[in-house]
Amino acid sequence: MLVALLGDEVQPFELLAARCAMEDGADWATRALSSVSPAEQPREVWSALKNRCKAECVPARLSSGDPDALAALLRYCAALAGALRDQGELLSSTPSHEIQRMLALVGPFLPAPWDEVFARACQCASGRAD
């Protein structure tokens, strides 16, 4: 349904933001992030989470708006946000300006405390050079 509303050229994180912005988005995000602690974590914890979630982010499933794939993408983004907030480290080869855009787009739709985690990480990403 999200793809039908947003079009074929939409990026996966845009689908994620749209899902989080839906009426039940905060509840959905809370369930999707229930296995992840927003507390400060060592790099190894964020890296392991990122790697697990990356394997679940199958492009074909993401592009169709599959809810399980979007939940995995949200946890992947949470791992990137956590590492940026806690260590100032970008755990991705994606340019920091693209990560910042994703954090800025998704973060405001997340429930507390994840909205603040994403906001702090977005600030960290903005100070990085690609």
GUBALUM-272687 format. One record per atom (N, C-alpha, C): residue number from 1; residue in one letter; chain; z, x, y. Coordinates in steps of 0.02 Angstrom, whole numbers, plus 32768, in hexadecimal, padded with zeros to 4 digits. Last residue first. Example, Ala and Ser with C-alpha at 12.3 -4.5 7.8 and 13.67 -1.06 7.14 Angstrom:
REM residues 2
resi: 2 resn: S chain: A up: 8162 east: 8282 north: 7F90;
resi: 2 resn: S chain: A up: 8165 east: 82AC north: 7FCB;
resi: 2 resn: S chain: A up: 818A east: 8285 north: 8002;
resi: 1 resn: A chain: A up: 8186 east: 8294 north: 7EE4;
resi: 1 resn: A chain: A up: 8186 east: 8267 north: 7F1F;
resi: 1 resn: A chain: A up: 8186 east: 8294 north: 7F5B;
//
This chain:
REM residues 130
resi: 130 resn: D chain: A up: 80DE east: 8649 north: 82B0;
resi: 130 resn: D chain: A up: 80B7 east: 8644 north: 8271;
resi: 130 resn: D chain: A up: 809A east: 8686 north: 825E;
resi: 129 resn: A chain: A up: 8184 east: 865B north: 82E7;
resi: 129 resn: A chain: A up: 813D east: 866A north: 82F3;
resi: 129 resn: A chain: A up: 8119 east: 8666 north: 82B0;
resi: 128 resn: R chain: A up: 8205 east: 85E4 north: 8307;
resi: 128 resn: R chain: A up: 81E4 east: 8614 north: 82DB;
resi: 128 resn: R chain: A up: 819C east: 861F north: 82F2;
resi: 127 resn: G chain: A up: 8241 east: 857E north: 834B;
resi: 127 resn: G chain: A up: 824C east: 85C1 north: 8364;
resi: 127 resn: G chain: A up: 8229 east: 85F7 north: 833C;
resi: 126 resn: S chain: A up: 8228 east: 850D north: 8303;
resi: 126 resn: S chain: A up: 8205 east: 8514 north: 8344;
resi: 126 resn: S chain: A up: 820D east: 855B north: 8360;
resi: 125 resn: A chain: A up: 827D east: 8517 north: 8298;
resi: 125 resn: A chain: A up: 8236 east: 8522 north: 828D;
resi: 125 resn: A chain: A up: 8211 east: 852D north: 82CE;
resi: 124 resn: C chain: A up: 82F6 east: 84F4 north: 82D6;
resi: 124 resn: C chain: A up: 82EE east: 8537 north: 82B9;
resi: 124 resn: C chain: A up: 82A4 east: 8547 north: 82B0;
resi: 123 resn: Q chain: A up: 82DB east: 846E north: 82F5;
resi: 123 resn: Q chain: A up: 82EA east: 849E north: 832B;
resi: 123 resn: Q chain: A up: 82E0 east: 84E5 north: 8313;
resi: 122 resn: C chain: A up: 82CF east: 843D north: 8274;
resi: 122 resn: C chain: A up: 8295 east: 843A north: 82A1;
resi: 122 resn: C chain: A up: 829E east: 846A north: 82DB;
resi: 121 resn: A chain: A up: 8352 east: 844B north: 8248;
resi: 121 resn: A chain: A up: 831D east: 8473 north: 8229;
resi: 121 resn: A chain: A up: 82DE east: 8475 north: 8255;
resi: 120 resn: R chain: A up: 838E east: 83E8 north: 8296;
resi: 120 resn: R chain: A up: 83A2 east: 842F north: 829E;
resi: 120 resn: R chain: A up: 836D east: 845D north: 8281;
resi: 119 resn: A chain: A up: 834A east: 8377 north: 8262;
resi: 119 resn: A chain: A up: 8346 east: 8388 north: 82AA;
resi: 119 resn: A chain: A up: 8359 east: 83D1 north: 82B5;
resi: 118 resn: F chain: A up: 836F east: 8378 north: 81DB;
resi: 118 resn: F chain: A up: 8329 east: 8380 north: 81ED;
resi: 118 resn: F chain: A up: 8321 east: 8394 north: 8236;
resi: 117 resn: V chain: A up: 83FA east: 8362 north: 81EC;
resi: 117 resn: V chain: A up: 83E2 east: 839E north: 81C8;
resi: 117 resn: V chain: A up: 8399 east: 83AC north: 81DB;
resi: 116 resn: E chain: A up: 83F8 east: 82E5 north: 822C;
resi: 116 resn: E chain: A up: 8410 east: 8320 north: 8250;
resi: 116 resn: E chain: A up: 83FA east: 8361 north: 822E;
resi: 115 resn: D chain: A up: 83C9 east: 8295 north: 81C4;
resi: 115 resn: D chain: A up: 83A5 east: 8297 north: 8204;
resi: 115 resn: D chain: A up: 83B8 east: 82D4 north: 822D;
resi: 114 resn: W chain: A up: 842D east: 82A4 north: 8163;
resi: 114 resn: W chain: A up: 83EC east: 82C5 north: 815A;
resi: 114 resn: W chain: A up: 83C3 east: 82C7 north: 819A;
resi: 113 resn: P chain: A up: 84A4 east: 8264 north: 8161;
resi: 113 resn: P chain: A up: 849E east: 829D north: 818F;
resi: 113 resn: P chain: A up: 845A east: 82BF north: 818C;
resi: 112 resn: A chain: A up: 844E east: 81D8 north: 81A5;
resi: 112 resn: A chain: A up: 847C east: 8210 north: 81AF;
resi: 112 resn: A chain: A up: 8499 east: 8225 north: 816C;
resi: 111 resn: P chain: A up: 83A7 east: 81B4 north: 8168;
resi: 111 resn: P chain: A up: 83ED east: 81A2 north: 8177;
resi: 111 resn: P chain: A up: 8416 east: 81E2 north: 8184;
resi: 110 resn: L chain: A up: 830A east: 81D2 north: 81BB;
resi: 110 resn: L chain: A up: 8339 east: 81DD north: 8185;
resi: 110 resn: L chain: A up: 837F east: 81C8 north: 8199;
resi: 109 resn: F chain: A up: 82B1 east: 81CD north: 8221;
resi: 109 resn: F chain: A up: 82B6 east: 8191 north: 81F7;
resi: 109 resn: F chain: A up: 82EA east: 8197 north: 81C0;
resi: 108 resn: P chain: A up: 82AF east: 824B north: 825C;
resi: 108 resn: P chain: A up: 82CD east: 8213 north: 8281;
resi: 108 resn: P chain: A up: 82D6 east: 81D3 north: 8257;
resi: 107 resn: G chain: A up: 8269 east: 829D north: 81F6;
resi: 107 resn: G chain: A up: 82B0 east: 82A0 north: 8204;
resi: 107 resn: G chain: A up: 82CE east: 8264 north: 8228;
resi: 106 resn: V chain: A up: 81DB east: 8292 north: 81F9;
resi: 106 resn: V chain: A up: 8203 east: 8271 north: 81C5;
resi: 106 resn: V chain: A up: 824C east: 8269 north: 81D9;
resi: 105 resn: L chain: A up: 81B0 east: 82D9 north: 826C;
resi: 105 resn: L chain: A up: 8195 east: 8297 north: 825D;
resi: 105 resn: L chain: A up: 81C2 east: 8270 north: 822C;
resi: 104 resn: A chain: A up: 81F3 east: 8351 north: 826C;
resi: 104 resn: A chain: A up: 81F8 east: 8326 north: 82A7;
resi: 104 resn: A chain: A up: 81E0 east: 82DF north: 8298;
resi: 103 resn: L chain: A up: 81C9 east: 8387 north: 81F2;
resi: 103 resn: L chain: A up: 8210 east: 837A north: 81FD;
resi: 103 resn: L chain: A up: 821A east: 8348 north: 8237;
resi: 102 resn: M chain: A up: 813E east: 8393 north: 820B;
resi: 102 resn: M chain: A up: 8156 east: 8369 north: 81D5;
resi: 102 resn: M chain: A up: 819F east: 8355 north: 81E0;
resi: 101 resn: R chain: A up: 8140 east: 83EF north: 8275;
resi: 101 resn: R chain: A up: 8122 east: 83AD north: 827F;
resi: 101 resn: R chain: A up: 813C east: 837C north: 824A;
resi: 100 resn: Q chain: A up: 8179 east: 845E north: 8234;
resi: 100 resn: Q chain: A up: 819C east: 843F north: 826D;
resi: 100 resn: Q chain: A up: 8181 east: 83F8 north: 8279;
resi: 99 resn: I chain: A up: 8114 east: 8479 north: 81DB;
resi: 99 resn: I chain: A up: 8155 east: 8465 north: 81C1;
resi: 99 resn: I chain: A up: 817C east: 8442 north: 81F8;
resi: 98 resn: E chain: A up: 80B3 east: 84A1 north: 8236;
resi: 98 resn: E chain: A up: 80A6 east: 8467 north: 820C;
resi: 98 resn: E chain: A up: 80E8 east: 844C north: 81EE;
resi: 97 resn: H chain: A up: 80EE east: 8512 north: 826C;
resi: 97 resn: H chain: A up: 80DF east: 84DA north: 8299;
resi: 97 resn: H chain: A up: 80D0 east: 849A north: 8272;
resi: 96 resn: S chain: A up: 80F6 east: 856A north: 81FF;
resi: 96 resn: S chain: A up: 8134 east: 854A north: 8219;
resi: 96 resn: S chain: A up: 8125 east: 8510 north: 8247;
resi: 95 resn: P chain: A up: 807D east: 8555 north: 817C;
resi: 95 resn: P chain: A up: 8091 east: 856E north: 81BE;
resi: 95 resn: P chain: A up: 80CC east: 8546 north: 81DB;
resi: 94 resn: T chain: A up: 80B0 east: 8565 north: 80D4;
resi: 94 resn: T chain: A up: 8094 east: 8539 north: 8107;
resi: 94 resn: T chain: A up: 80AA east: 8553 north: 814B;
resi: 93 resn: S chain: A up: 80F8 east: 85A9 north: 807B;
resi: 93 resn: S chain: A up: 80C2 east: 85CE north: 809A;
resi: 93 resn: S chain: A up: 809D east: 85A4 north: 80CE;
resi: 92 resn: S chain: A up: 81A9 east: 8593 north: 8083;
resi: 92 resn: S chain: A up: 8166 east: 8579 north: 8077;
resi: 92 resn: S chain: A up: 8133 east: 85A7 north: 8098;
resi: 91 resn: L chain: A up: 822C east: 859A north: 80B2;
resi: 91 resn: L chain: A up: 821E east: 85A3 north: 806B;
resi: 91 resn: L chain: A up: 81D9 east: 8589 north: 8058;
resi: 90 resn: L chain: A up: 8264 east: 85EB north: 813B;
resi: 90 resn: L chain: A up: 8230 east: 85BB north: 8127;
resi: 90 resn: L chain: A up: 821E east: 85C9 north: 80DE;
resi: 89 resn: E chain: A up: 830A east: 85FB north: 8173;
resi: 89 resn: E chain: A up: 82D3 east: 8615 north: 814A;
resi: 89 resn: E chain: A up: 82A4 east: 85DC north: 8136;
resi: 88 resn: G chain: A up: 8384 east: 85E5 north: 81A8;
resi: 88 resn: G chain: A up: 834E east: 85F3 north: 81D7;
resi: 88 resn: G chain: A up: 8310 east: 860C north: 81B4;
resi: 87 resn: Q chain: A up: 83E7 east: 85BF north: 8152;
resi: 87 resn: Q chain: A up: 83D6 east: 8606 north: 8153;
resi: 87 resn: Q chain: A up: 83A1 east: 8617 north: 8187;
resi: 86 resn: D chain: A up: 83FF east: 8536 north: 8171;
resi: 86 resn: D chain: A up: 8435 east: 8561 north: 8159;
resi: 86 resn: D chain: A up: 8425 east: 85AC north: 815F;
resi: 85 resn: R chain: A up: 8386 east: 84FC north: 81A2;
resi: 85 resn: R chain: A up: 83C5 east: 84F2 north: 81C5;
resi: 85 resn: R chain: A up: 83F9 east: 8527 north: 81B2;
resi: 84 resn: L chain: A up: 832A east: 8527 north: 8142;
resi: 84 resn: L chain: A up: 8320 east: 8538 north: 8188;
resi: 84 resn: L chain: A up: 8361 east: 8532 north: 81AF;
resi: 83 resn: A chain: A up: 8362 east: 84EF north: 80CF;
resi: 83 resn: A chain: A up: 835B east: 8538 north: 80D4;
resi: 83 resn: A chain: A up: 8350 east: 854E north: 811D;
resi: 82 resn: G chain: A up: 8358 east: 8465 north: 80EF;
resi: 82 resn: G chain: A up: 8399 east: 8485 north: 80E2;
resi: 82 resn: G chain: A up: 8396 east: 84D0 north: 80EA;
resi: 81 resn: A chain: A up: 82CE east: 8452 north: 80FA;
resi: 81 resn: A chain: A up: 82F9 east: 8447 north: 8134;
resi: 81 resn: A chain: A up: 833C east: 846A north: 812B;
resi: 80 resn: L chain: A up: 82A6 east: 846C north: 8077;
resi: 80 resn: L chain: A up: 828C east: 8495 north: 80AD;
resi: 80 resn: L chain: A up: 82B8 east: 8490 north: 80EB;
resi: 79 resn: A chain: A up: 82EE east: 8405 north: 8038;
resi: 79 resn: A chain: A up: 82FA east: 844A north: 8026;
resi: 79 resn: A chain: A up: 82E1 east: 847A north: 805C;
resi: 78 resn: A chain: A up: 82B2 east: 8396 north: 8072;
resi: 78 resn: A chain: A up: 82F9 east: 83A1 north: 807D;
resi: 78 resn: A chain: A up: 830C east: 83E9 north: 806C;
resi: 77 resn: C chain: A up: 8232 east: 83A1 north: 803D;
resi: 77 resn: C chain: A up: 823B east: 83A9 north: 8085;
resi: 77 resn: C chain: A up: 8284 east: 83B7 north: 8096;
resi: 76 resn: Y chain: A up: 8254 east: 8383 north: 7FB8;
resi: 76 resn: Y chain: A up: 8234 east: 83C3 north: 7FC9;
resi: 76 resn: Y chain: A up: 823E east: 83D2 north: 8013;
resi: 75 resn: R chain: A up: 8280 east: 82FF north: 7FC8;
resi: 75 resn: R chain: A up: 82B0 east: 8333 north: 7FB2;
resi: 75 resn: R chain: A up: 8295 east: 8379 north: 7FC1;
resi: 74 resn: L chain: A up: 8205 east: 82C7 north: 7FEE;
resi: 74 resn: L chain: A up: 823E east: 82C4 north: 801C;
resi: 74 resn: L chain: A up: 8273 east: 82F9 north: 8008;
resi: 73 resn: L chain: A up: 81BB east: 82DE north: 7F7B;
resi: 73 resn: L chain: A up: 81A6 east: 82FF north: 7FB9;
resi: 73 resn: L chain: A up: 81E0 east: 82FE north: 7FEC;
resi: 72 resn: A chain: A up: 81FE east: 8289 north: 7F24;
resi: 72 resn: A chain: A up: 81FF east: 82D1 north: 7F17;
resi: 72 resn: A chain: A up: 81EB east: 82F8 north: 7F56;
resi: 71 resn: A chain: A up: 81DB east: 8211 north: 7F61;
resi: 71 resn: A chain: A up: 8222 east: 8223 north: 7F5D;
resi: 71 resn: A chain: A up: 8228 east: 826E north: 7F50;
resi: 70 resn: L chain: A up: 8151 east: 8213 north: 7F4C;
resi: 70 resn: L chain: A up: 816A east: 8216 north: 7F91;
resi: 70 resn: L chain: A up: 81B4 east: 8229 north: 7F92;
resi: 69 resn: A chain: A up: 8151 east: 8207 north: 7EC1;
resi: 69 resn: A chain: A up: 8136 east: 8244 north: 7EDF;
resi: 69 resn: A chain: A up: 814E east: 824B north: 7F27;
resi: 68 resn: D chain: A up: 8187 east: 8187 north: 7EB6;
resi: 68 resn: D chain: A up: 81AA east: 81C0 north: 7E98;
resi: 68 resn: D chain: A up: 8192 east: 8202 north: 7EB5;
resi: 67 resn: P chain: A up: 8125 east: 8137 north: 7EFA;
resi: 67 resn: P chain: A up: 816A east: 813C north: 7F13;
resi: 67 resn: P chain: A up: 8190 east: 8177 north: 7EF6;
resi: 66 resn: D chain: A up: 8082 east: 8169 north: 7F24;
resi: 66 resn: D chain: A up: 80B0 east: 815D north: 7EED;
resi: 66 resn: D chain: A up: 80F8 east: 8168 north: 7F04;
resi: 65 resn: G chain: A up: 8017 east: 8175 north: 7F7C;
resi: 65 resn: G chain: A up: 8055 east: 8158 north: 7F94;
resi: 65 resn: G chain: A up: 8088 east: 8148 north: 7F5E;
resi: 64 resn: S chain: A up: 7FA9 east: 81B7 north: 7F56;
resi: 64 resn: S chain: A up: 7FA8 east: 816F north: 7F48;
resi: 64 resn: S chain: A up: 7FE8 east: 814D north: 7F61;
resi: 63 resn: S chain: A up: 7FCA east: 8238 north: 7F74;
resi: 63 resn: S chain: A up: 7F94 east: 8219 north: 7F9C;
resi: 63 resn: S chain: A up: 7F8E east: 81CE north: 7F8F;
resi: 62 resn: L chain: A up: 802A east: 8252 north: 7F10;
resi: 62 resn: L chain: A up: 803D east: 824E north: 7F57;
resi: 62 resn: L chain: A up: 8009 east: 8228 north: 7F7F;
resi: 61 resn: R chain: A up: 7FDB east: 8255 north: 7E9F;
resi: 61 resn: R chain: A up: 800F east: 8222 north: 7EA4;
resi: 61 resn: R chain: A up: 8026 east: 821A north: 7EED;
resi: 60 resn: A chain: A up: 7F8A east: 82C2 north: 7EBB;
resi: 60 resn: A chain: A up: 7F6B east: 8281 north: 7EAF;
resi: 60 resn: A chain: A up: 7F9E east: 8249 north: 7EB5;
resi: 59 resn: P chain: A up: 7FED east: 832D north: 7ECA;
resi: 59 resn: P chain: A up: 7FC2 east: 8315 north: 7F01;
resi: 59 resn: P chain: A up: 7FA3 east: 82D0 north: 7EF6;
resi: 58 resn: V chain: A up: 8090 east: 8323 north: 7E95;
resi: 58 resn: V chain: A up: 804B east: 8325 north: 7E7D;
resi: 58 resn: V chain: A up: 801E east: 8306 north: 7EB2;
resi: 57 resn: C chain: A up: 8119 east: 8359 north: 7EA3;
resi: 57 resn: C chain: A up: 80EE east: 8341 north: 7EDA;
resi: 57 resn: C chain: A up: 80A5 east: 8348 north: 7EC6;
resi: 56 resn: E chain: A up: 8161 east: 8398 north: 7E43;
resi: 56 resn: E chain: A up: 815C east: 834F north: 7E3E;
resi: 56 resn: E chain: A up: 812D east: 8332 north: 7E73;
resi: 55 resn: A chain: A up: 8162 east: 841C north: 7E6A;
resi: 55 resn: A chain: A up: 8141 east: 840B north: 7E2A;
resi: 55 resn: A chain: A up: 8136 east: 83C0 north: 7E23;
resi: 54 resn: K chain: A up: 81B2 east: 8412 north: 7EDA;
resi: 54 resn: K chain: A up: 816B east: 8423 north: 7EE3;
resi: 54 resn: K chain: A up: 8144 east: 8411 north: 7EA4;
resi: 53 resn: C chain: A up: 8230 east: 8400 north: 7EA4;
resi: 53 resn: C chain: A up: 820E east: 83C7 north: 7EC4;
resi: 53 resn: C chain: A up: 81C4 east: 83D4 north: 7ECD;
resi: 52 resn: R chain: A up: 824D east: 8480 north: 7E73;
resi: 52 resn: R chain: A up: 824E east: 8445 north: 7E47;
resi: 52 resn: R chain: A up: 8225 east: 840C north: 7E64;
resi: 51 resn: N chain: A up: 8243 east: 84CC north: 7EEB;
resi: 51 resn: N chain: A up: 8216 east: 84D9 north: 7EB3;
resi: 51 resn: N chain: A up: 8213 east: 849E north: 7E81;
resi: 50 resn: K chain: A up: 82AC east: 8494 north: 7F38;
resi: 50 resn: K chain: A up: 8266 east: 8493 north: 7F50;
resi: 50 resn: K chain: A up: 8235 east: 849C north: 7F16;
resi: 49 resn: L chain: A up: 831A east: 84B6 north: 7EE9;
resi: 49 resn: L chain: A up: 8309 east: 8470 north: 7EF5;
resi: 49 resn: L chain: A up: 82C0 east: 846A north: 7F0B;
resi: 48 resn: A chain: A up: 8315 east: 8542 north: 7EF2;
resi: 48 resn: A chain: A up: 830E east: 8522 north: 7EB1;
resi: 48 resn: A chain: A up: 82FB east: 84D8 north: 7EB9;
resi: 47 resn: S chain: A up: 8329 east: 8551 north: 7F7E;
resi: 47 resn: S chain: A up: 82EB east: 8568 north: 7F5E;
resi: 47 resn: S chain: A up: 82E0 east: 8547 north: 7F1A;
resi: 46 resn: W chain: A up: 83AB east: 851F north: 7F90;
resi: 46 resn: W chain: A up: 8372 east: 84FE north: 7FB1;
resi: 46 resn: W chain: A up: 8330 east: 8512 north: 7F90;
resi: 45 resn: V chain: A up: 83EF east: 857E north: 7F40;
resi: 45 resn: V chain: A up: 83F3 east: 8536 north: 7F31;
resi: 45 resn: V chain: A up: 83B8 east: 8512 north: 7F50;
resi: 44 resn: E chain: A up: 83D2 east: 85F8 north: 7F7F;
resi: 44 resn: E chain: A up: 83BD east: 85ED north: 7F39;
resi: 44 resn: E chain: A up: 83BE east: 85A3 north: 7F26;
resi: 43 resn: R chain: A up: 8411 east: 85EF north: 7FFD;
resi: 43 resn: R chain: A up: 83C8 east: 85EE north: 7FF8;
resi: 43 resn: R chain: A up: 83B1 east: 85DC north: 7FB2;
resi: 42 resn: P chain: A up: 84A3 east: 8584 north: 7FF2;
resi: 42 resn: P chain: A up: 8481 east: 85C5 north: 7FF1;
resi: 42 resn: P chain: A up: 8436 east: 85BD north: 7FE9;
resi: 41 resn: Q chain: A up: 84C2 east: 84F9 north: 8063;
resi: 41 resn: Q chain: A up: 84B6 east: 8514 north: 8020;
resi: 41 resn: Q chain: A up: 8499 east: 855A north: 8026;
resi: 40 resn: E chain: A up: 851B east: 847C north: 80BA;
resi: 40 resn: E chain: A up: 84FE east: 84BF north: 80BB;
resi: 40 resn: E chain: A up: 84FB east: 84DC north: 8074;
resi: 39 resn: A chain: A up: 84F6 east: 83D4 north: 8081;
resi: 39 resn: A chain: A up: 8524 east: 840A north: 8096;
resi: 39 resn: A chain: A up: 84FF east: 844D north: 8095;
resi: 38 resn: P chain: A up: 84AA east: 8371 north: 804C;
resi: 38 resn: P chain: A up: 8496 east: 838A north: 808E;
resi: 38 resn: P chain: A up: 84C3 east: 83C2 north: 80A8;
resi: 37 resn: S chain: A up: 847A east: 8376 north: 7FA3;
resi: 37 resn: S chain: A up: 84B1 east: 8379 north: 7FD3;
resi: 37 resn: S chain: A up: 8498 east: 8393 north: 8016;
resi: 36 resn: V chain: A up: 841E east: 8308 north: 7F41;
resi: 36 resn: V chain: A up: 841C east: 8343 north: 7F6C;
resi: 36 resn: V chain: A up: 8456 east: 8340 north: 7F9E;
resi: 35 resn: S chain: A up: 8412 east: 8290 north: 7F02;
resi: 35 resn: S chain: A up: 8422 east: 82CA north: 7ED7;
resi: 35 resn: S chain: A up: 8426 east: 830C north: 7EFF;
resi: 34 resn: S chain: A up: 83EA east: 8236 north: 7F63;
resi: 34 resn: S chain: A up: 842E east: 8230 north: 7F47;
resi: 34 resn: S chain: A up: 8442 east: 826C north: 7F1C;
resi: 33 resn: L chain: A up: 8371 east: 8229 north: 7F9F;
resi: 33 resn: L chain: A up: 8397 east: 8266 north: 7FAE;
resi: 33 resn: L chain: A up: 83DC east: 8267 north: 7F8D;
resi: 32 resn: A chain: A up: 8347 east: 81AC north: 7F78;
resi: 32 resn: A chain: A up: 831D east: 81E6 north: 7F68;
resi: 32 resn: A chain: A up: 8343 east: 8227 north: 7F70;
resi: 31 resn: R chain: A up: 83AB east: 815A north: 7FB1;
resi: 31 resn: R chain: A up: 83A4 east: 815F north: 7F68;
resi: 31 resn: R chain: A up: 837C east: 819D north: 7F54;
resi: 30 resn: T chain: A up: 838E east: 8172 north: 8038;
resi: 30 resn: T chain: A up: 83D1 east: 8181 north: 801E;
resi: 30 resn: T chain: A up: 83CE east: 8188 north: 7FD2;
resi: 29 resn: A chain: A up: 830C east: 8140 north: 8040;
resi: 29 resn: A chain: A up: 8318 east: 8188 north: 804A;
resi: 29 resn: A chain: A up: 835C east: 819C north: 802F;
resi: 28 resn: W chain: A up: 8326 east: 80B7 north: 802B;
resi: 28 resn: W chain: A up: 82FA east: 80DB north: 7FFD;
resi: 28 resn: W chain: A up: 8308 east: 8127 north: 8002;
resi: 27 resn: D chain: A up: 8374 east: 809C north: 809C;
resi: 27 resn: D chain: A up: 8391 east: 8094 north: 8059;
resi: 27 resn: D chain: A up: 8368 east: 80BA north: 8025;
resi: 26 resn: A chain: A up: 8315 east: 80B7 north: 80FF;
resi: 26 resn: A chain: A up: 8354 east: 80DD north: 80FD;
resi: 26 resn: A chain: A up: 8375 east: 80D8 north: 80B9;
resi: 25 resn: G chain: A up: 82AD east: 8057 north: 80DF;
resi: 25 resn: G chain: A up: 82A3 east: 80A0 north: 80DC;
resi: 25 resn: G chain: A up: 82E2 east: 80C9 north: 80D8;
resi: 24 resn: D chain: A up: 829C east: 7FD2 north: 80E4;
resi: 24 resn: D chain: A up: 82CD east: 7FEA north: 80B4;
resi: 24 resn: D chain: A up: 82CC east: 8037 north: 80AF;
resi: 23 resn: E chain: A up: 8238 east: 7FCD north: 8148;
resi: 23 resn: E chain: A up: 8277 east: 7FA9 north: 8150;
resi: 23 resn: E chain: A up: 82AE east: 7FC2 north: 8122;
resi: 22 resn: M chain: A up: 81F1 east: 8074 north: 815A;
resi: 22 resn: M chain: A up: 81F0 east: 802E north: 8144;
resi: 22 resn: M chain: A up: 8235 east: 800F north: 814A;
resi: 21 resn: A chain: A up: 81FC east: 80F9 north: 8172;
resi: 21 resn: A chain: A up: 81FF east: 80CC north: 81AC;
resi: 21 resn: A chain: A up: 81FE east: 8082 north: 8198;
resi: 20 resn: C chain: A up: 81E6 east: 8136 north: 80F9;
resi: 20 resn: C chain: A up: 822A east: 8138 north: 8114;
resi: 20 resn: C chain: A up: 8232 east: 8108 north: 814F;
resi: 19 resn: R chain: A up: 815C east: 8121 north: 80EF;
resi: 19 resn: R chain: A up: 8189 east: 8103 north: 80BE;
resi: 19 resn: R chain: A up: 81D0 east: 8100 north: 80D9;
resi: 18 resn: A chain: A up: 812F east: 816D north: 815B;
resi: 18 resn: A chain: A up: 8123 east: 8125 north: 815B;
resi: 18 resn: A chain: A up: 8151 east: 8102 north: 812A;
resi: 17 resn: A chain: A up: 8155 east: 81EC north: 812E;
resi: 17 resn: A chain: A up: 8173 east: 81D1 north: 816B;
resi: 17 resn: A chain: A up: 816A east: 8185 north: 816E;
resi: 16 resn: L chain: A up: 8100 east: 81F4 north: 80BD;
resi: 16 resn: L chain: A up: 8148 east: 81F7 north: 80B6;
resi: 16 resn: L chain: A up: 816B east: 81DA north: 80F3;
resi: 15 resn: L chain: A up: 8083 east: 81F4 north: 80FA;
resi: 15 resn: L chain: A up: 8095 east: 81BD north: 80CC;
resi: 15 resn: L chain: A up: 80E1 east: 81BA north: 80C3;
resi: 14 resn: E chain: A up: 8093 east: 826D north: 813A;
resi: 14 resn: E chain: A up: 808B east: 8230 north: 8163;
resi: 14 resn: E chain: A up: 8099 east: 81F2 north: 8139;
resi: 13 resn: F chain: A up: 8098 east: 82C4 north: 80D1;
resi: 13 resn: F chain: A up: 80D5 east: 82BB north: 80F7;
resi: 13 resn: F chain: A up: 80D0 east: 8280 north: 8127;
resi: 12 resn: P chain: A up: 8010 east: 82B9 north: 80A1;
resi: 12 resn: P chain: A up: 8048 east: 82A0 north: 8079;
resi: 12 resn: P chain: A up: 8088 east: 8297 north: 80A2;
resi: 11 resn: Q chain: A up: 7F9F east: 827A north: 8120;
resi: 11 resn: Q chain: A up: 7FC1 east: 82B1 north: 80FF;
resi: 11 resn: Q chain: A up: 7FFC east: 8296 north: 80D7;
resi: 10 resn: V chain: A up: 7F10 east: 820F north: 811A;
resi: 10 resn: V chain: A up: 7F57 east: 8219 north: 812B;
resi: 10 resn: V chain: A up: 7F74 east: 8253 north: 8102;
resi: 9 resn: E chain: A up: 7E92 east: 81E5 north: 8101;
resi: 9 resn: E chain: A up: 7E9A east: 8229 north: 811C;
resi: 9 resn: E chain: A up: 7EE3 east: 8239 north: 812D;
resi: 8 resn: D chain: A up: 7E8F east: 815F north: 80DA;
resi: 8 resn: D chain: A up: 7E86 east: 8193 north: 80A7;
resi: 8 resn: D chain: A up: 7E96 east: 81D9 north: 80C0;
resi: 7 resn: G chain: A up: 7F0D east: 80F1 north: 8124;
resi: 7 resn: G chain: A up: 7ECB east: 810E north: 811C;
resi: 7 resn: G chain: A up: 7ECA east: 8149 north: 80EC;
resi: 6 resn: L chain: A up: 7F7E east: 80A2 north: 8136;
resi: 6 resn: L chain: A up: 7F76 east: 80DE north: 815F;
resi: 6 resn: L chain: A up: 7F32 east: 80FF north: 815A;
resi: 5 resn: L chain: A up: 7F75 east: 8034 north: 80DE;
resi: 5 resn: L chain: A up: 7F86 east: 802A north: 8124;
resi: 5 resn: L chain: A up: 7F74 east: 8065 north: 8150;
resi: 4 resn: A chain: A up: 7F55 east: 806F north: 8064;
resi: 4 resn: A chain: A up: 7F29 east: 803B north: 807F;
resi: 4 resn: A chain: A up: 7F36 east: 802F north: 80C9;
resi: 3 resn: V chain: A up: 7FC4 east: 80C1 north: 8055;
resi: 3 resn: V chain: A up: 7F82 east: 80E0 north: 805E;
resi: 3 resn: V chain: A up: 7F52 east: 80AD north: 807C;
resi: 2 resn: L chain: A up: 8028 east: 8062 north: 803F;
resi: 2 resn: L chain: A up: 802A east: 808D north: 807A;
resi: 2 resn: L chain: A up: 7FE7 east: 80AC north: 8089;
resi: 1 resn: M chain: A up: 8000 east: 8029 north: 7FC4;
resi: 1 resn: M chain: A up: 8000 east: 8000 north: 8000;
resi: 1 resn: M chain: A up: 8000 east: 802B north: 803F;
//
